Amino acid sequence: MTQAPIGARRRRFVLETPLDEPDGFGGHLRRYVAGPVLWGSIARVGADERTRNGRSESVATHRVGLRWRPGV
């Protein structure tokens, strides 16, 4: 795999990490807190529009490129 030039990673992302807290009833609540700031790239891969239950629905897909790091 070739490495992207440093200028290609010009978007800033915040990696959110899950935090589980007890809810007082024997279960837990999951919320996400801001974690490390990462630099990466985002590119639009494609888009699709379809009709679902009589309504038009559009879906866009993207590719996010980040440098490898443990835990992701």
Secondary structure, DSSP 8 states (H G I E B T S, - for coil): -----GGG--EEEEEEEEEEEE-SSSSEEEEEEEEEEEEEEEEEEEEEEEEETTEEEEEEEEEEEE---TT-
